[in-house]
């Protein structure tokens, strides 16, 4: 997948954990950290979500909204949010349409088998809807610090 940096962020409307429609265009005038992750309640995804949670106020102070996206359904997202006290919305991309638009629905290999899934990735979208920075194949350790420092 070629870089999306400096391109207009692909528009989307997805349901959140409350089954409310959330569109990227709803956040014009704010920066958006759009992060794609494989699955609710798994170790790496939980660490990443809790890291974003723990630094949420710093992102808010920088006029930045955090949105997580995975293929899990709304009820699973609700359980994940409630269990870990996540202060941001998680969006439902069950048919991976948005993951495909951002080039993060990829062939993965684990334990000797191949399958399609979400590659952990983060996109920083500016107030005008342009992708300023992207991180693909994210390693969770220190990732949130990298995202924050690029905002400062």
C-alpha positions in Angstrom: 0.0 0.0 0.0 1.4 3.4 -1.0 1.4 6.2 1.6 -1.7 8.2 2.2 0.2 11.1 3.7 -0.8 14.5 2.3 -3.9 13.0 0.7 -7.5 13.6 1.7 -8.5 11.0 4.3 -11.0 8.5 2.9 -14.5 9.6 4.1 -16.5 7.1 6.1 -19.6 6.7 8.3 -19.6 3.8 10.8 -21.6 2.9 13.8 -20.0 3.3 17.2 -20.4 1.2 20.4 -23.8 2.9 21.0 -24.9 2.1 17.4 -24.8 5.8 16.6 -23.5 6.9 13.2 -20.1 8.6 13.3 -18.7 10.2 10.2 -15.2 11.5 9.7 -16.7 14.8 8.5 -18.3 15.3 11.9 -14.8 16.2 13.2 -13.8 19.0 10.7 -11.9 21.6 12.6 -10.4 19.1 14.9 -7.5 16.7 14.4 -8.4 13.0 14.4 -6.2 10.1 15.5 -7.8 7.2 13.6 -6.4 3.9 14.8 -7.2 0.5 13.4 -6.6 -2.5 15.6 -7.3 -6.3 15.1 -9.6 -7.3 18.0 -11.2 -6.1 21.3 -9.9 -7.7 24.5 -6.7 -9.1 23.1 -3.4 -8.3 24.9 -1.8 -5.9 22.3 -5.1 -4.1 21.5 -5.9 -3.7 25.2 -2.5 -2.2 25.9 -2.9 0.2 23.0 -6.4 1.3 24.0 -5.3 1.8 27.6 -2.3 3.8 26.5 -4.6 6.1 24.5 -6.9 6.2 27.5 -4.1 7.2 29.9 -3.0 10.1 27.6 -6.5 11.1 26.4 -6.5 14.5 28.2 -3.3 15.4 26.4 -4.8 14.6 23.1 -8.0 16.6 24.0 -5.8 19.6 25.0 -4.3 19.5 21.5 -7.8 19.7 19.9 -7.5 16.0 18.9 -10.2 13.3 18.8 -9.3 9.6 19.1 -11.3 7.0 17.2 -10.6 3.3 17.3 -11.7 0.9 14.5 -11.9 -2.8 14.4 -14.1 -5.5 12.9 -15.8 -6.2 16.3 -19.5 -5.5 16.7 -21.1 -2.7 18.9 -21.8 -5.0 21.9 -18.2 -6.2 22.0 -16.9 -2.6 21.7 -19.2 -1.7 24.6 -17.8 -4.4 26.8 -14.3 -3.4 25.9 -15.0 0.3 26.7 -16.7 -0.5 30.0 -14.1 -3.0 31.2 -11.2 -0.6 30.6 -12.9 2.8 31.1 -12.1 4.0 27.5 -13.1 7.7 27.1 -13.3 7.5 23.3 -15.5 5.8 20.7 -14.8 2.5 19.0 -16.2 2.1 15.5 -17.7 -1.0 13.9 -16.1 -2.0 10.6 -17.5 -5.6 10.4 -17.3 -5.7 6.6 -13.8 -4.1 6.7 -14.9 -1.5 4.1 -13.1 1.3 5.9 -10.0 -0.8 6.7 -9.8 -1.5 3.0 -10.1 2.2 2.1 -7.1 2.9 4.4 -5.1 -0.1 3.1 -5.0 -1.9 6.4 -7.0 -5.0 5.5 -4.2 -7.3 4.6 -3.1 -10.9 4.4 -1.6 -11.9 7.8 0.4 -14.9 8.9 0.2 -16.4 12.4 1.1 -19.8 13.7 1.7 -21.1 10.2 -1.7 -20.1 8.7 -2.7 -17.2 6.5 -5.8 -15.1 6.9 -7.1 -11.6 6.1 -7.2 -9.2 9.0 -6.6 -5.6 10.2 -3.0 -4.5 10.4 -2.5 -2.3 13.4 -2.2 1.2 12.0 -2.7 4.8 13.0 -3.5 7.8 10.9 -3.3 11.4 12.0 -5.8 13.5 10.1 -5.6 17.3 10.3 -8.5 19.9 10.8 -9.1 20.0 7.0 -9.3 16.2 6.6 -5.8 15.7 5.2 -3.7 12.8 6.4 -0.6 14.3 8.0 1.1 11.2 9.2 0.6 7.4 9.1 2.0 4.6 11.1 1.6 1.1 9.7 2.5 -2.3 11.2 2.4 -0.5 14.6 4.3 -1.9 17.5 2.3 -0.9 20.6 5.3 -0.1 22.9 6.0 3.7 22.8 3.4 4.2 19.9 1.2 6.7 21.8 4.3 8.8 22.6 5.2 8.9 18.9 1.7 10.0 18.0 1.6 12.7 20.7 5.0 14.1 19.8 3.9 14.5 16.2 1.0 16.6 17.4 3.1 18.9 19.6 
